[in-house]
């Protein structure tokens, strides 16, 4: 009987292991389809950047699906210990650079130097979006790194 229980316990643990390593997606806002009749003058808008969505957890970058992004230490060392939402972007027409660089588990320093972290939200900051946006501007100014920017509206 103990052998049977041991085998059952091992089977349960083996099946649970992949779930323990499953990435947890951060709480990000996603774009919605425009519907006629909506007064867009009451909305903030910005250019749609063609990059990879990146969420700074306060410790490391993850994709919107929760997969770890392996950025070099110099890229993230100035980021705060609280979450930021943004886009990893290498400029118009350069999505392939971002894709090749960001999805690699071994960061290549020279490739990462082509990429900017374009911050567009501080999800847990107090206040409405206007207040959070001004806080983002202040943060980017204080960080003062060429690769940390904010998305302009």
N, C-alpha and C positions, 0 to 999 in steps of 0.2 A: 503493500500500500504506500509506503513512503516514496518508493521509486516512481509510482504513478503520479503522486502529488508533485514531485520534483519535476517530472517531465511536463506536467500541465503548467507549473509555474514558469519554467523555461520558455514554453511556447507563448505564454502571455507576455512575458518580458521581451521576447524577440519581436513579437508583433507590435509592441508599444514603442520600441526604439526609434523607428522612423518618425513617429509623431513627435517625439521629443526634439528631433532635429529639424522639424518643419518650420520654415520661417513664419514669423508673425507679421502680417501686413500692418504698417502704421495707418493711423486714421487720416487719410488724405481726402481733400475735396477734389472732385473730378468735374470736368467741363460737361455742360448739358447742351442739348440741341436747342437752338434758338427757335422761338415760336412767334409767329406774327402777332402784332398787337402789344408786345412788351415794350414799355418806354425805357430804352437803353440809356437815356440821359441820367438816370438814377444809379447806373452801374459804373464800376471801375473796370477798365479794360486795358489790355496790354498785348504786345506782339506775342504770337504763339511761337515759342522757341522750339526748334527741332533738335531736341537733345534727349537725355534720359532723366526721368523724374528721379530726384534724390531727396531723401528725408534724413536729416541729421538728428539722431536720437539723443544727442548730448554726449555720446561716446563714440559713435561710428556712423558712417553713411549706409543706408539701405535703399533698395529700390522700393517702388510703391507696393510691390508684392512681398516685401520683407526680406529679400535676399541681400546678403552682405555685399557691400561694394568695398573693394580693397584699395583704398587710396593711399598714397604715400603719407607718411607722418607730417611732412611739411605742409601738405595740402589741408589738413584738418586741425593742426595744432593750435590755431588761433580761434577756432570756433568755440562758442560758449557751451556750458554744461546743460543747456536746455534745448528742446527741439526747434528745428528750422525746417521749412519745406521749400524746395526749390528745384532747379533743373541744372544738370551738368551739360554744358553747352560749349561748342568750339566755334561758333559763328555760323552764319547762314551758309547752307550748302555743305556743311561738314559733319553731318550726322555720323557718317562712316568712321570718322576719327573717334568720336565719343563712343560709339558702339564697340569698336575694336579695343579701345583702352579700358573703358569702365567695366566691361564684362570679364576682363582677365583677372584671375586670382593673384597673379604676381604683378604688382604695379611696376610699370616702366616709367621711370622718372621723366624722361624727355617727352614722352607722349602726354603725360599728365600736365606738363607745362603748357600745352595747347588748350587746356580746358579751364572753364570758369564755373564756379558754383554761383548760379543766379538765384538769389533768395527772393521768394515772393510771399512768404507768410511765416509768422511766429505763432503756431497753432495754440499754444497755451498761455500766451501773453494776454494780459487784461485789456479790455476795451474792444471797441468795434474795429472794423478793418482799417479805417482811417488812422486810428491810434497805433495799431500794430504796424502799419506801413511806415509811419514816422519813426517808430522804434527800430524798424529794419534799417532805415536810412542812417539813423544814429549808430546802430551796431556796425554797419559796414564802414562808416567813417572811422569809428574807433578801432576796428580791426586793422584797417589800412593795409590790406594785402591786395595785390593786383588781380588775383584770381577769385576773390570774394566780392561779389557785386550784388546789387538789387535790381529787380525788374522794374523798369520805369513805366509809369502810367501816364 
